[in-house]
Amino acid sequence: MHVPVFPIDLDKFEENIGLYIDSFRKRGLDEGKIRVVIELNRNRKELQKRLDYKKSLKNKLSRIFKLSKDFKSGKIKLEDFKKELEGVGLEYSEDIEKKIIEKIKEIDEEISNIEKEYEKVLEEFIKTAWNFPNIIHPDVPVGDESYNKPIRYWGVPKVTDEDAFYRLVTQDGKYDWRIVEISEVKDEYIKNKELLETLIDIIKERGDYIANINYDEVLDFEKLNRDRIVVYAKVEGEMPHHYDLVDALKLADTEKASEVAGSRFYYEIGNFALWDLALSIEGVKFLEKRGYRPMITPYLLKRDVLNGIITLDDFEDMMYKIEGDELFLIGTAEHSITAFYYDSIIEERELPIKVVGWSPCFRREAGAHGKDTKGLFRVHQFHKVEQYIFCKPDDSEKYHEELIKNAEDFLKMLNIPFRTMLMASRDMGKRNYKQYDIEGWFPGQQKYRELVSGSNVTDWQSRRCNIRYRTKDNKLEFVHTLNCTLTAVQRTLLCILENGYRKKDGKVIIPRAIEKYLSI
C-alpha cells in the first residue's frame, strides 16, 4: 500500500469539524459532503485497525513458527510453547507447524482483501476531500460579492455622477465611508496646498499644463482612511472607455487577431507593445529590490500537478488543454511557481522563499460570454507579474499583508486610484483562507475593476502538492503558500490609459515609472 497524502489535516478535521461546517455554510456549499467524508474516514480507520490487527497476528505466528524449531530442539518447554499457541488461538498438536503455515496463508489472504477494501475507501475519501474548501478566516465577511468590504482607498478618481459614486463607495450603505470633492478637502488631510491646486488644474484639464504629480505628494491617505473619507474629483461629461482609446491611438488590433486566432485575442502595436514590456520589467525589478527571486516558469503543467494547485474539477473548462498529452497552459505563473517545489522538502532555514514570476497567462474565459467583449480587459492571453511566498504556518498572515502592500505600493507608483477589498465568503476561491482584491478606478466605466488578487492559501496547496519543510528538530510539516498579483499588465495599462487621458488634446499622462520608455 502507498502512503497517502491527505488533502485535509485529519487531526484538525476530527477535532474541529465545526470549522469545516462553518466554511461550507459561509461559502454556500453542500454540507452533505462533510458527512460523506466523516463516514468514509470512519470506515478507513476501522479498516486500518483490522489491517493492523491482522498484520500483528501474522507477525506473532511467524515468531511462533520459529519457536516451534526451538521446542523441537528442546530449547523451550512444552508448557511455554502451548501458552504461546493459546495467544494466537491455536492448540498444540504433532502437525502444529503445518497448522501455523496454513493460518499464516489464511491471514495473508485476509490482509490482501482488507487492503483492497481499504484502498477503495481511501481513494473515495481522498477524491471527496480533494475539493474541500479551505477553512475561512474569522474576519472574512459572509455573503456574496455585494458584501466585499472596502479596507482602504487611495488616489483621486475622476467622477461624473457623485450619487452613483457614493453608492459604490459605501456598497449601497453597508459601510460608513464618506466622499469629499477634492476642492473641499480640509487642511488636516493636505500635505502640499500648492501642489493640490496644480493637481486640481491637471485633473480638470484647466490650461495646457501637464505634470505627473503623484497623489501621495498632495494628500495624506493614511489620515483619510483612518477617518473613512474618500476624495474624488468631479468632472463634466463622459469619460472615454479604454477600448475607444486603444482604437483611437492605434495601440492594438483586435479585429485582425480575431480573424487569425479567434475572439478575445489581440495584436499589441507600437507604444502599447513597448508599454507592456516596460511595465513587466518594472514589476519584476520592483519586487527584486524587495527580496523576491525572479523566475520565468514553464507555460505548461501536467494534469496531476495542476490538480494539486487548483480545483481542476471546477476550472478545467477555463483552461487550455493540449489534447493527448494531458498538459494544460497555465492561467498564471502562480501555478508553475507552486509546482517548482512539488513533492519536495524544504529546510526550515530556507523559509520564507519569496518569488516574483513573469509569464503569459492563458484563460478560455468560459462563462464570460457577453462580459467585456470589447477591448483588452477580458482576454484569452495576457501577461502578468506574480508574487509568491512559501513560509512557515505561523508567518502566513504576516506575509499575506506584505504581498498586498507590495501591490498597493506598485499601483501608487503608477498613480492609479484604487481601493483594497476584503473579499466576502462566496466571492473568493474555495482554496483561500483569506483573500484581498485591489480594484483600480476606470473613469470611462465609472467603476472600480479588479487589477490584483492576493490570497493566503495556508496548507491547501502544499498538502495536495506534498510540499513540506523540515523543522530544526527534524519534523516534517506542510508549508503555507501565498500568492498575489503584482500587475496584470494589459488591465493595468488600460487603467493607466483611462486615468491619464486628456480629452482636451488627446494626450496621455504616463506614470513616471515607465515614461522613460515611451511617450504618447
HUCOR-V381667 format. One line per field, one symbol per residue. phi: phi as a letter, one per 30 degrees, with the letter a starting at -180 (. if undefined). psi: psi as a letter, one per 20 degrees, with the letter a starting at -180 (. if undefined). A space follows every 10 residues. Layout:
BEGIN
phi=???
psi=???
END
This chain:
BEGIN
phi=.dddcddbdd dddddbeedd eedddddicd dedddddedd dddddddddd dddddddddd ddddeddddd dddidbdded dddddedcic cdadcedddd dddddddedd dddddddddd ddddddddde cedddcdddd dckdddcecd cbbbibddbc bddddddddc hhidbccccb dedcddedcc dbdddddddd ddddhcicdb bccdeddcbc dddddechcc cbcdbcidcd dddddeddch cabcdddddc bjdicacdbh eddddedddd dddddededc jcddaccdcb bdedddddcb ddedcedccd cdejchcbdd cadedddede cehbccdedd ddccbcccad bbbdhdicei chdcicdbbd bacbcccbbc adedcddddd dddddedddd ddddicdabc cdddecbbde dcdabccccd dcedchbdbd cbbbbcchcd ddddchcbbc ddciccbddc cbbadcaded ddddddeddc dcddbidbdc eeebdddabb
psi=qqoqopiqoh ghghhlhhhh ggggghikro ihhghghggh hggghghggg ggghhggghg hhghhhhhgh ghjjhqqggh ghhgghijkq qprhkhhghg ghgggghggg gggggggghg ggghggggig jqrrrpphip qpaahijppp gqqqrnqpph ohghgghghj lljhqlqqqp qhijpqhiip hohghggggg gggjloajpp qnpphhigqn hggghgjlpp prppqqrqqq qhhhggghjl iqohgghhgi hrqkrqpppc hhghgggghg ghgghghhhj jppqpprqjq qqghghiihr nhhhihiiqp pophilqppq iqhgghggih jplqppqhii qqopqpppqq pppikpijpi plhqbjgori prqqppqqpp rqhiihhghg hggggggghg hghikpprqp poqrhjjqqh iphqpqqppq pohhilqpqp hqppqoicjg ghghilorqo rhkkqpqprq qqqpqgpogg ggghggghhi pohgjjrppp qhhjhihrq.
END
